[in-house]
Amino acid sequence: MTQTEAGAVGTQAAPRRHVHLAQVRYADLDPQHHVNNVRMLTYLEDARISFLRYEGAVEGDEVFGAMVVARQEADYVTPLLPRSEPVRVELWVTEVRNASFTLAYEIRDETKVYLRAKTVLVGFDVPKQSARRLNATERAFLADYA
C-alpha cells in the first residue's frame, strides 16, 4: 500500500513523505529471527519503485524516465522482528541535481526507527547507455517531496 503525507508532526518545513507499507514475511527472517539486512534493502527498493510509479503524480502518465541507482547507504538502527502489522517505509527527497537526486528513507513504526538510508538515483539514457539530465516533469514531481 502506498500513500503520501506531510512531513514529521510539528514541523512546518518538513518535506512531504511518500509512505509504502511493507509486510514482514517469514521468508524475510534470518537465523537470528529478525529481518535480514538484505531484505530491508528490498523494502527500500519496493518503496522507491512505488514512489517512481506513484499514480497520484500525473493521471495516466509516467513521470520518470529510466533511472539507475548510483549509490546506496544504510544504517541499521535496531533489529526488525516478526510482526503482524506492516512496517512503514517513508521516503523523501533531500537533493536534486542536474542529472541525479537523493532519496532519504526510514523504515519505522509509530515508536521506533529500524533503518535510515539514502539512495542516489541518476537519470539514464538507455539507447546511449549514459547519464541524462532530469527533465522538467521529473524535477517538478521531486520538488513536492524536497
SEKEMI-758615 format. One record per residue: x, y, z of N, C-alpha, C in turn; residue number from 1. Coordinates in nm, 2 decimals. Layout:
<atoms>
n_X X	n_Y Y	n_Z Z	ca_X X	ca_Y Y	ca_Z Z	c_X X	c_Y Y	c_Z Z	nr NUM
...
</atoms>
This chain:
<atoms>
n_X 0.08	n_Y -0.12	n_Z 0.00	ca_X 0.00	ca_Y 0.00	ca_Z 0.00	c_X 0.09	c_Y 0.12	c_Z 0.00	nr 1
n_X 0.05	n_Y 0.23	n_Z -0.07	ca_X 0.12	ca_Y 0.35	ca_Z -0.08	c_X 0.04	c_Y 0.47	c_Z -0.05	nr 2
n_X 0.10	n_Y 0.57	n_Z 0.01	ca_X 0.03	ca_Y 0.69	ca_Z 0.04	c_X 0.13	c_Y 0.80	c_Z 0.05	nr 3
n_X 0.08	n_Y 0.92	n_Z 0.06	ca_X 0.17	ca_Y 1.04	ca_Z 0.09	c_X 0.12	c_Y 1.11	c_Z 0.21	nr 4
n_X 0.20	n_Y 1.18	n_Z 0.27	ca_X 0.16	ca_Y 1.26	ca_Z 0.39	c_X 0.26	c_Y 1.37	c_Z 0.41	nr 5
n_X 0.22	n_Y 1.46	n_Z 0.49	ca_X 0.31	ca_Y 1.58	ca_Z 0.52	c_X 0.42	c_Y 1.52	c_Z 0.60	nr 6
n_X 0.52	n_Y 1.61	n_Z 0.62	ca_X 0.64	ca_Y 1.57	ca_Z 0.70	c_X 0.61	c_Y 1.54	c_Z 0.84	nr 7
n_X 0.72	n_Y 1.53	n_Z 0.92	ca_X 0.70	ca_Y 1.49	ca_Z 1.06	c_X 0.61	c_Y 1.59	c_Z 1.14	nr 8
n_X 0.54	n_Y 1.54	n_Z 1.23	ca_X 0.44	ca_Y 1.61	ca_Z 1.31	c_X 0.51	c_Y 1.73	c_Z 1.38	nr 9
n_X 0.45	n_Y 1.85	n_Z 1.38	ca_X 0.50	ca_Y 1.96	ca_Z 1.45	c_X 0.61	c_Y 2.04	c_Z 1.37	nr 10
n_X 0.64	n_Y 2.00	n_Z 1.25	ca_X 0.74	ca_Y 2.08	ca_Z 1.17	c_X 0.68	c_Y 2.12	c_Z 1.04	nr 11
n_X 0.66	n_Y 2.26	n_Z 1.03	ca_X 0.61	ca_Y 2.31	ca_Z 0.91	c_X 0.70	c_Y 2.29	c_Z 0.79	nr 12
n_X 0.83	n_Y 2.30	n_Z 0.81	ca_X 0.92	ca_Y 2.29	ca_Z 0.69	c_X 0.95	c_Y 2.15	c_Z 0.65	nr 13
n_X 0.90	n_Y 2.05	n_Z 0.72	ca_X 0.94	ca_Y 1.91	ca_Z 0.69	c_X 0.89	c_Y 1.88	c_Z 0.55	nr 14
n_X 0.96	n_Y 1.80	n_Z 0.48	ca_X 0.92	ca_Y 1.76	ca_Z 0.34	c_X 0.80	c_Y 1.66	c_Z 0.34	nr 15
n_X 0.73	n_Y 1.67	n_Z 0.24	ca_X 0.62	ca_Y 1.57	ca_Z 0.22	c_X 0.69	c_Y 1.43	c_Z 0.20	nr 16
n_X 0.62	n_Y 1.33	n_Z 0.26	ca_X 0.68	ca_Y 1.19	ca_Z 0.26	c_X 0.59	c_Y 1.10	c_Z 0.18	nr 17
n_X 0.66	n_Y 1.01	n_Z 0.10	ca_X 0.59	ca_Y 0.90	ca_Z 0.04	c_X 0.60	c_Y 0.79	c_Z 0.13	nr 18
n_X 0.49	n_Y 0.72	n_Z 0.16	ca_X 0.48	ca_Y 0.61	ca_Z 0.26	c_X 0.44	c_Y 0.48	c_Z 0.19	nr 19
n_X 0.52	n_Y 0.38	n_Z 0.20	ca_X 0.50	ca_Y 0.25	ca_Z 0.15	c_X 0.49	c_Y 0.15	c_Z 0.27	nr 20
n_X 0.38	n_Y 0.08	n_Z 0.28	ca_X 0.37	ca_Y -0.02	ca_Z 0.38	c_X 0.42	c_Y -0.16	c_Z 0.34	nr 21
n_X 0.51	n_Y -0.21	n_Z 0.41	ca_X 0.58	ca_Y -0.34	ca_Z 0.38	c_X 0.54	c_Y -0.44	c_Z 0.49	nr 22
n_X 0.49	n_Y -0.56	n_Z 0.44	ca_X 0.45	ca_Y -0.67	ca_Z 0.53	c_X 0.58	c_Y -0.75	c_Z 0.56	nr 23
n_X 0.61	n_Y -0.77	n_Z 0.68	ca_X 0.72	ca_Y -0.86	ca_Z 0.72	c_X 0.67	c_Y -1.01	c_Z 0.70	nr 24
n_X 0.75	n_Y -1.08	n_Z 0.62	ca_X 0.71	ca_Y -1.22	ca_Z 0.59	c_X 0.81	c_Y -1.31	c_Z 0.66	nr 25
n_X 0.77	n_Y -1.43	n_Z 0.69	ca_X 0.85	ca_Y -1.53	ca_Z 0.75	c_X 0.98	c_Y -1.55	c_Z 0.67	nr 26
n_X 0.97	n_Y -1.55	n_Z 0.53	ca_X 1.08	ca_Y -1.57	ca_Z 0.45	c_X 1.19	c_Y -1.45	c_Z 0.46	nr 27
n_X 1.15	n_Y -1.34	n_Z 0.52	ca_X 1.24	ca_Y -1.23	ca_Z 0.53	c_X 1.33	c_Y -1.24	c_Z 0.65	nr 28
n_X 1.31	n_Y -1.34	n_Z 0.74	ca_X 1.38	ca_Y -1.36	ca_Z 0.86	c_X 1.51	c_Y -1.44	c_Z 0.84	nr 29
n_X 1.61	n_Y -1.40	n_Z 0.92	ca_X 1.74	ca_Y -1.47	ca_Z 0.92	c_X 1.75	c_Y -1.57	c_Z 1.04	nr 30
n_X 1.86	n_Y -1.64	n_Z 1.05	ca_X 1.87	ca_Y -1.73	ca_Z 1.17	c_X 1.86	c_Y -1.67	c_Z 1.30	nr 31
n_X 1.89	n_Y -1.54	n_Z 1.31	ca_X 1.87	ca_Y -1.47	ca_Z 1.44	c_X 1.73	c_Y -1.43	c_Z 1.47	nr 32
n_X 1.64	n_Y -1.46	n_Z 1.38	ca_X 1.49	ca_Y -1.43	ca_Z 1.39	c_X 1.46	c_Y -1.29	c_Z 1.38	nr 33
n_X 1.54	n_Y -1.21	n_Z 1.30	ca_X 1.50	ca_Y -1.07	ca_Z 1.27	c_X 1.51	c_Y -1.06	c_Z 1.12	nr 34
n_X 1.45	n_Y -0.95	n_Z 1.07	ca_X 1.45	ca_Y -0.93	ca_Z 0.92	c_X 1.60	c_Y -0.91	c_Z 0.87	nr 35
n_X 1.63	n_Y -1.00	n_Z 0.78	ca_X 1.77	ca_Y -1.00	ca_Z 0.72	c_X 1.80	c_Y -0.86	c_Z 0.66	nr 36
n_X 1.93	n_Y -0.82	n_Z 0.67	ca_X 1.96	ca_Y -0.69	ca_Z 0.63	c_X 1.94	c_Y -0.67	c_Z 0.47	nr 37
n_X 1.96	n_Y -0.77	n_Z 0.40	ca_X 1.93	ca_Y -0.76	ca_Z 0.25	c_X 1.78	c_Y -0.74	c_Z 0.22	nr 38
n_X 1.70	n_Y -0.81	n_Z 0.30	ca_X 1.55	ca_Y -0.79	ca_Z 0.29	c_X 1.51	c_Y -0.65	c_Z 0.32	nr 39
n_X 1.58	n_Y -0.59	n_Z 0.41	ca_X 1.55	ca_Y -0.45	ca_Z 0.45	c_X 1.57	c_Y -0.36	c_Z 0.33	nr 40
n_X 1.68	n_Y -0.39	n_Z 0.25	ca_X 1.71	ca_Y -0.31	ca_Z 0.13	c_X 1.60	c_Y -0.34	c_Z 0.02	nr 41
n_X 1.54	n_Y -0.46	n_Z 0.02	ca_X 1.43	ca_Y -0.49	ca_Z -0.07	c_X 1.31	c_Y -0.40	c_Z -0.03	nr 42
n_X 1.29	n_Y -0.38	n_Z 0.10	ca_X 1.18	ca_Y -0.29	ca_Z 0.14	c_X 1.20	c_Y -0.15	c_Z 0.08	nr 43
n_X 1.33	n_Y -0.10	n_Z 0.09	ca_X 1.36	ca_Y 0.03	ca_Z 0.03	c_X 1.33	c_Y 0.03	c_Z -0.12	nr 44
n_X 1.37	n_Y -0.08	n_Z -0.19	ca_X 1.35	ca_Y -0.09	ca_Z -0.33	c_X 1.20	c_Y -0.08	c_Z -0.37	nr 45
n_X 1.12	n_Y -0.16	n_Z -0.29	ca_X 0.98	ca_Y -0.16	ca_Z -0.32	c_X 0.92	c_Y -0.02	c_Z -0.30	nr 46
n_X 0.96	n_Y 0.05	n_Z -0.19	ca_X 0.91	ca_Y 0.19	ca_Z -0.17	c_X 0.96	c_Y 0.28	c_Z -0.28	nr 47
n_X 1.08	n_Y 0.27	n_Z -0.32	ca_X 1.13	ca_Y 0.35	ca_Z -0.43	c_X 1.06	c_Y 0.33	c_Z -0.56	nr 48
n_X 1.03	n_Y 0.20	n_Z -0.59	ca_X 0.95	ca_Y 0.17	ca_Z -0.71	c_X 0.81	c_Y 0.23	c_Z -0.70	nr 49
n_X 0.75	n_Y 0.22	n_Z -0.59	ca_X 0.61	ca_Y 0.28	ca_Z -0.57	c_X 0.62	c_Y 0.43	c_Z -0.58	nr 50
n_X 0.72	n_Y 0.49	n_Z -0.54	ca_X 0.74	ca_Y 0.64	ca_Z -0.55	c_X 0.76	c_Y 0.68	c_Z -0.69	nr 51
n_X 0.85	n_Y 0.61	n_Z -0.76	ca_X 0.87	ca_Y 0.65	ca_Z -0.90	c_X 0.75	c_Y 0.62	c_Z -0.99	nr 52
n_X 0.67	n_Y 0.53	n_Z -0.95	ca_X 0.55	ca_Y 0.49	ca_Z -1.03	c_X 0.42	c_Y 0.54	c_Z -0.97	nr 53
n_X 0.43	n_Y 0.63	n_Z -0.87	ca_X 0.32	ca_Y 0.67	ca_Z -0.79	c_X 0.20	c_Y 0.73	c_Z -0.88	nr 54
n_X 0.09	n_Y 0.67	n_Z -0.87	ca_X -0.03	ca_Y 0.70	ca_Z -0.95	c_X -0.08	c_Y 0.84	c_Z -0.93	nr 55
n_X -0.06	n_Y 0.89	n_Z -0.81	ca_X -0.11	ca_Y 1.02	ca_Z -0.77	c_X -0.03	c_Y 1.14	c_Z -0.84	nr 56
n_X 0.07	n_Y 1.11	n_Z -0.91	ca_X 0.15	ca_Y 1.21	ca_Z -0.97	c_X 0.08	c_Y 1.28	c_Z -1.08	nr 57
n_X 0.07	n_Y 1.22	n_Z -1.19	ca_X 0.00	ca_Y 1.28	ca_Z -1.31	c_X -0.08	c_Y 1.16	c_Z -1.36	nr 58
n_X -0.21	n_Y 1.18	n_Z -1.37	ca_X -0.30	ca_Y 1.07	ca_Z -1.40	c_X -0.26	c_Y 1.01	c_Z -1.54	nr 59
n_X -0.24	n_Y 0.88	n_Z -1.53	ca_X -0.21	ca_Y 0.80	ca_Z -1.65	c_X -0.08	c_Y 0.82	c_Z -1.72	nr 60
n_X 0.00	n_Y 0.92	n_Z -1.67	ca_X 0.13	ca_Y 0.94	ca_Z -1.74	c_X 0.24	c_Y 0.89	c_Z -1.65	nr 61
n_X 0.35	n_Y 0.85	n_Z -1.71	ca_X 0.47	ca_Y 0.81	ca_Z -1.63	c_X 0.55	c_Y 0.94	c_Z -1.61	nr 62
n_X 0.58	n_Y 0.96	n_Z -1.48	ca_X 0.66	ca_Y 1.08	ca_Z -1.45	c_X 0.81	c_Y 1.07	c_Z -1.48	nr 63
n_X 0.86	n_Y 0.95	n_Z -1.45	ca_X 1.00	ca_Y 0.93	ca_Z -1.46	c_X 1.04	c_Y 0.84	c_Z -1.57	nr 64
n_X 1.15	n_Y 0.89	n_Z -1.64	ca_X 1.22	ca_Y 0.80	ca_Z -1.74	c_X 1.31	c_Y 0.70	c_Z -1.67	nr 65
n_X 1.39	n_Y 0.64	n_Z -1.74	ca_X 1.48	ca_Y 0.54	ca_Z -1.69	c_X 1.57	c_Y 0.60	c_Z -1.58	nr 66
n_X 1.60	n_Y 0.52	n_Z -1.48	ca_X 1.68	ca_Y 0.56	ca_Z -1.36	c_X 1.78	c_Y 0.45	c_Z -1.33	nr 67
n_X 1.89	n_Y 0.48	n_Z -1.28	ca_X 1.98	ca_Y 0.38	ca_Z -1.22	c_X 2.02	c_Y 0.42	c_Z -1.08	nr 68
n_X 2.05	n_Y 0.32	n_Z -1.00	ca_X 2.10	ca_Y 0.35	ca_Z -0.86	c_X 2.25	c_Y 0.37	c_Z -0.87	nr 69
n_X 2.30	n_Y 0.48	n_Z -0.83	ca_X 2.44	ca_Y 0.51	ca_Z -0.83	c_X 2.51	c_Y 0.49	c_Z -0.70	nr 70
n_X 2.43	n_Y 0.50	n_Z -0.59	ca_X 2.49	ca_Y 0.48	ca_Z -0.46	c_X 2.37	c_Y 0.45	c_Z -0.36	nr 71
n_X 2.40	n_Y 0.37	n_Z -0.26	ca_X 2.31	ca_Y 0.34	ca_Z -0.16	c_X 2.38	c_Y 0.32	c_Z -0.03	nr 72
n_X 2.33	n_Y 0.38	n_Z 0.08	ca_X 2.39	ca_Y 0.36	ca_Z 0.21	c_X 2.28	c_Y 0.33	c_Z 0.31	nr 73
n_X 2.31	n_Y 0.25	n_Z 0.41	ca_X 2.21	ca_Y 0.22	ca_Z 0.51	c_X 2.27	c_Y 0.21	c_Z 0.65	nr 74
n_X 2.20	n_Y 0.26	n_Z 0.74	ca_X 2.23	ca_Y 0.25	ca_Z 0.88	c_X 2.12	c_Y 0.17	c_Z 0.95	nr 75
n_X 2.16	n_Y 0.05	n_Z 1.00	ca_X 2.07	ca_Y -0.04	ca_Z 1.07	c_X 2.06	c_Y 0.00	c_Z 1.22	nr 76
n_X 1.95	n_Y 0.06	n_Z 1.26	ca_X 1.94	ca_Y 0.12	ca_Z 1.39	c_X 1.90	c_Y 0.02	c_Z 1.50	nr 77
n_X 1.80	n_Y -0.06	n_Z 1.47	ca_X 1.76	ca_Y -0.16	ca_Z 1.56	c_X 1.70	c_Y -0.28	c_Z 1.48	nr 78
n_X 1.71	n_Y -0.40	n_Z 1.53	ca_X 1.65	ca_Y -0.52	ca_Z 1.46	c_X 1.50	c_Y -0.51	c_Z 1.44	nr 79
n_X 1.46	n_Y -0.54	n_Z 1.32	ca_X 1.32	ca_Y -0.55	ca_Z 1.29	c_X 1.27	c_Y -0.70	c_Z 1.31	nr 80
n_X 1.18	n_Y -0.72	n_Z 1.41	ca_X 1.14	ca_Y -0.85	ca_Z 1.44	c_X 1.01	c_Y -0.89	c_Z 1.37	nr 81
n_X 0.97	n_Y -1.02	n_Z 1.37	ca_X 0.85	ca_Y -1.06	ca_Z 1.31	c_X 0.73	c_Y -0.98	c_Z 1.37	nr 82
n_X 0.63	n_Y -0.95	n_Z 1.29	ca_X 0.52	ca_Y -0.87	ca_Z 1.34	c_X 0.40	c_Y -0.89	c_Z 1.24	nr 83
n_X 0.28	n_Y -0.87	n_Z 1.29	ca_X 0.16	ca_Y -0.90	ca_Z 1.21	c_X 0.13	c_Y -0.77	c_Z 1.13	nr 84
n_X 0.15	n_Y -0.65	n_Z 1.18	ca_X 0.12	ca_Y -0.53	ca_Z 1.12	c_X 0.23	c_Y -0.49	c_Z 1.02	nr 85
n_X 0.20	n_Y -0.42	n_Z 0.91	ca_X 0.31	ca_Y -0.37	ca_Z 0.82	c_X 0.40	c_Y -0.27	c_Z 0.89	nr 86
n_X 0.52	n_Y -0.26	n_Z 0.83	ca_X 0.61	ca_Y -0.16	ca_Z 0.88	c_X 0.61	c_Y -0.04	c_Z 0.77	nr 87
n_X 0.63	n_Y 0.08	n_Z 0.82	ca_X 0.63	ca_Y 0.19	ca_Z 0.73	c_X 0.76	c_Y 0.22	c_Z 0.67	nr 88
n_X 0.77	n_Y 0.23	n_Z 0.54	ca_X 0.89	ca_Y 0.28	ca_Z 0.47	c_X 0.86	c_Y 0.42	c_Z 0.42	nr 89
n_X 0.92	n_Y 0.52	n_Z 0.48	ca_X 0.89	ca_Y 0.66	ca_Z 0.44	c_X 1.01	c_Y 0.70	c_Z 0.36	nr 90
n_X 0.98	n_Y 0.78	n_Z 0.26	ca_X 1.09	ca_Y 0.83	ca_Z 0.18	c_X 1.06	c_Y 0.98	c_Z 0.14	nr 91
n_X 1.17	n_Y 1.06	n_Z 0.12	ca_X 1.15	ca_Y 1.19	ca_Z 0.08	c_X 1.28	c_Y 1.23	c_Z 0.00	nr 92
n_X 1.28	n_Y 1.35	n_Z -0.06	ca_X 1.39	ca_Y 1.39	ca_Z -0.14	c_X 1.48	c_Y 1.49	c_Z -0.06	nr 93
n_X 1.61	n_Y 1.46	n_Z -0.06	ca_X 1.70	ca_Y 1.55	ca_Z 0.01	c_X 1.78	c_Y 1.64	c_Z -0.08	nr 94
n_X 1.80	n_Y 1.60	n_Z -0.21	ca_X 1.88	ca_Y 1.68	ca_Z -0.30	c_X 1.84	c_Y 1.65	c_Z -0.45	nr 95
n_X 1.83	n_Y 1.75	n_Z -0.53	ca_X 1.80	ca_Y 1.74	ca_Z -0.67	c_X 1.92	c_Y 1.81	c_Z -0.74	nr 96
n_X 1.98	n_Y 1.74	n_Z -0.83	ca_X 2.09	ca_Y 1.80	ca_Z -0.91	c_X 2.05	c_Y 1.79	c_Z -1.06	nr 97
n_X 2.14	n_Y 1.82	n_Z -1.15	ca_X 2.11	ca_Y 1.82	ca_Z -1.29	c_X 2.07	c_Y 1.69	c_Z -1.34	nr 98
n_X 2.14	n_Y 1.58	n_Z -1.31	ca_X 2.12	ca_Y 1.45	ca_Z -1.36	c_X 2.09	c_Y 1.35	c_Z -1.25	nr 99
n_X 2.08	n_Y 1.39	n_Z -1.13	ca_X 2.06	ca_Y 1.29	ca_Z -1.02	c_X 1.98	c_Y 1.35	c_Z -0.91	nr 100
n_X 1.93	n_Y 1.27	n_Z -0.82	ca_X 1.86	ca_Y 1.31	ca_Z -0.70	c_X 1.89	c_Y 1.21	c_Z -0.59	nr 101
n_X 1.87	n_Y 1.26	n_Z -0.46	ca_X 1.89	ca_Y 1.17	ca_Z -0.35	c_X 1.77	c_Y 1.15	c_Z -0.27	nr 102
n_X 1.73	n_Y 1.03	n_Z -0.24	ca_X 1.62	ca_Y 0.99	ca_Z -0.16	c_X 1.67	c_Y 0.95	c_Z -0.02	nr 103
n_X 1.60	n_Y 1.00	n_Z 0.08	ca_X 1.63	ca_Y 0.95	ca_Z 0.22	c_X 1.51	c_Y 0.86	c_Z 0.26	nr 104
n_X 1.54	n_Y 0.77	n_Z 0.35	ca_X 1.44	ca_Y 0.67	ca_Z 0.39	c_X 1.44	c_Y 0.65	c_Z 0.54	nr 105
n_X 1.33	n_Y 0.61	n_Z 0.60	ca_X 1.33	ca_Y 0.55	ca_Z 0.73	c_X 1.23	c_Y 0.43	c_Z 0.72	nr 106
n_X 1.28	n_Y 0.32	n_Z 0.77	ca_X 1.18	ca_Y 0.21	ca_Z 0.80	c_X 1.15	c_Y 0.22	c_Z 0.95	nr 107
n_X 1.02	n_Y 0.23	n_Z 0.97	ca_X 0.98	ca_Y 0.27	ca_Z 1.11	c_X 0.84	c_Y 0.22	c_Z 1.14	nr 108
n_X 0.80	n_Y 0.24	n_Z 1.27	ca_X 0.66	ca_Y 0.23	ca_Z 1.31	c_X 0.64	c_Y 0.35	c_Z 1.39	nr 109
n_X 0.53	n_Y 0.35	n_Z 1.47	ca_X 0.50	ca_Y 0.47	ca_Z 1.55	c_X 0.60	c_Y 0.50	c_Z 1.66	nr 110
n_X 0.67	n_Y 0.40	n_Z 1.70	ca_X 0.76	ca_Y 0.43	ca_Z 1.82	c_X 0.91	c_Y 0.41	c_Z 1.79	nr 111
n_X 0.95	n_Y 0.33	n_Z 1.68	ca_X 1.09	ca_Y 0.30	ca_Z 1.66	c_X 1.13	c_Y 0.33	c_Z 1.51	nr 112
n_X 1.25	n_Y 0.36	n_Z 1.49	ca_X 1.31	ca_Y 0.36	ca_Z 1.36	c_X 1.41	c_Y 0.24	c_Z 1.36	nr 113
n_X 1.39	n_Y 0.16	n_Z 1.25	ca_X 1.47	ca_Y 0.04	ca_Z 1.24	c_X 1.59	c_Y 0.06	c_Z 1.14	nr 114
n_X 1.57	n_Y 0.15	n_Z 1.04	ca_X 1.67	ca_Y 0.17	ca_Z 0.94	c_X 1.66	c_Y 0.31	c_Z 0.89	nr 115
n_X 1.78	n_Y 0.37	n_Z 0.87	ca_X 1.78	ca_Y 0.50	ca_Z 0.79	c_X 1.87	c_Y 0.48	c_Z 0.67	nr 116
n_X 1.84	n_Y 0.53	n_Z 0.56	ca_X 1.91	ca_Y 0.51	ca_Z 0.44	c_X 1.91	c_Y 0.62	c_Z 0.34	nr 117
n_X 2.00	n_Y 0.62	n_Z 0.24	ca_X 2.00	ca_Y 0.72	ca_Z 0.13	c_X 2.03	c_Y 0.64	c_Z 0.01	nr 118
n_X 1.97	n_Y 0.69	n_Z -0.10	ca_X 2.00	ca_Y 0.64	ca_Z -0.23	c_X 2.01	c_Y 0.75	c_Z -0.33	nr 119
n_X 2.12	n_Y 0.75	n_Z -0.41	ca_X 2.13	ca_Y 0.84	ca_Z -0.52	c_X 2.09	c_Y 0.78	c_Z -0.65	nr 120
n_X 1.99	n_Y 0.84	n_Z -0.72	ca_X 1.94	ca_Y 0.79	ca_Z -0.85	c_X 1.99	c_Y 0.88	c_Z -0.96	nr 121
n_X 2.02	n_Y 0.83	n_Z -1.07	ca_X 2.07	ca_Y 0.91	ca_Z -1.18	c_X 1.98	c_Y 0.88	c_Z -1.30	nr 122
n_X 1.94	n_Y 0.98	n_Z -1.37	ca_X 1.86	ca_Y 0.97	ca_Z -1.49	c_X 1.95	c_Y 0.90	c_Z -1.59	nr 123
n_X 1.89	n_Y 0.80	n_Z -1.67	ca_X 1.97	ca_Y 0.72	ca_Z -1.76	c_X 1.91	c_Y 0.72	c_Z -1.90	nr 124
n_X 1.99	n_Y 0.74	n_Z -2.00	ca_X 1.95	ca_Y 0.73	ca_Z -2.14	c_X 1.99	c_Y 0.59	c_Z -2.19	nr 125
n_X 1.89	n_Y 0.51	n_Z -2.20	ca_X 1.91	ca_Y 0.37	ca_Z -2.23	c_X 1.98	c_Y 0.35	c_Z -2.37	nr 126
n_X 1.93	n_Y 0.41	n_Z -2.48	ca_X 1.99	ca_Y 0.39	ca_Z -2.61	c_X 2.14	c_Y 0.43	c_Z -2.61	nr 127
n_X 2.17	n_Y 0.54	n_Z -2.54	ca_X 2.31	ca_Y 0.59	ca_Z -2.53	c_X 2.39	c_Y 0.52	c_Z -2.42	nr 128
n_X 2.32	n_Y 0.45	n_Z -2.33	ca_X 2.39	ca_Y 0.39	ca_Z -2.22	c_X 2.48	c_Y 0.49	c_Z -2.14	nr 129
n_X 2.41	n_Y 0.61	n_Z -2.11	ca_X 2.48	ca_Y 0.71	ca_Z -2.03	c_X 2.39	c_Y 0.79	c_Z -1.95	nr 130
n_X 2.44	n_Y 0.87	n_Z -1.86	ca_X 2.36	ca_Y 0.96	ca_Z -1.77	c_X 2.29	c_Y 1.06	c_Z -1.86	nr 131
n_X 2.17	n_Y 1.11	n_Z -1.81	ca_X 2.10	ca_Y 1.21	ca_Z -1.88	c_X 2.05	c_Y 1.31	c_Z -1.78	nr 132
n_X 2.02	n_Y 1.43	n_Z -1.82	ca_X 1.96	ca_Y 1.53	ca_Z -1.73	c_X 1.82	c_Y 1.50	c_Z -1.69	nr 133
n_X 1.78	n_Y 1.54	n_Z -1.57	ca_X 1.64	ca_Y 1.52	ca_Z -1.53	c_X 1.56	c_Y 1.62	c_Z -1.61	nr 134
n_X 1.44	n_Y 1.58	n_Z -1.65	ca_X 1.35	ca_Y 1.67	ca_Z -1.73	c_X 1.27	c_Y 1.76	c_Z -1.63	nr 135
n_X 1.19	n_Y 1.85	n_Z -1.68	ca_X 1.11	ca_Y 1.94	ca_Z -1.60	c_X 1.00	c_Y 1.87	c_Z -1.53	nr 136
n_X 0.94	n_Y 1.77	n_Z -1.59	ca_X 0.84	ca_Y 1.70	ca_Z -1.52	c_X 0.89	c_Y 1.62	c_Z -1.40	nr 137
n_X 1.01	n_Y 1.56	n_Z -1.42	ca_X 1.07	ca_Y 1.48	ca_Z -1.30	c_X 1.11	c_Y 1.58	c_Z -1.19	nr 138
n_X 1.17	n_Y 1.69	n_Z -1.23	ca_X 1.21	ca_Y 1.79	ca_Z -1.13	c_X 1.09	c_Y 1.85	c_Z -1.05	nr 139
n_X 0.98	n_Y 1.87	n_Z -1.12	ca_X 0.86	ca_Y 1.93	ca_Z -1.05	c_X 0.80	c_Y 1.83	c_Z -0.95	nr 140
n_X 0.80	n_Y 1.70	n_Z -0.99	ca_X 0.75	ca_Y 1.60	ca_Z -0.90	c_X 0.84	c_Y 1.59	c_Z -0.78	nr 141
n_X 0.97	n_Y 1.58	n_Z -0.80	ca_X 1.06	ca_Y 1.57	ca_Z -0.69	c_X 1.06	c_Y 1.69	c_Z -0.59	nr 142
n_X 1.03	n_Y 1.81	n_Z -0.65	ca_X 1.02	ca_Y 1.93	ca_Z -0.57	c_X 0.91	c_Y 1.92	c_Z -0.46	nr 143
n_X 0.80	n_Y 1.84	n_Z -0.49	ca_X 0.70	ca_Y 1.82	ca_Z -0.39	c_X 0.74	c_Y 1.75	c_Z -0.27	nr 144
n_X 0.85	n_Y 1.67	n_Z -0.28	ca_X 0.90	ca_Y 1.59	ca_Z -0.17	c_X 1.03	c_Y 1.64	c_Z -0.11	nr 145
n_X 1.08	n_Y 1.76	n_Z -0.15	ca_X 1.20	ca_Y 1.81	ca_Z -0.11	c_X 1.18	c_Y 1.91	c_Z 0.01	nr 146
</atoms>
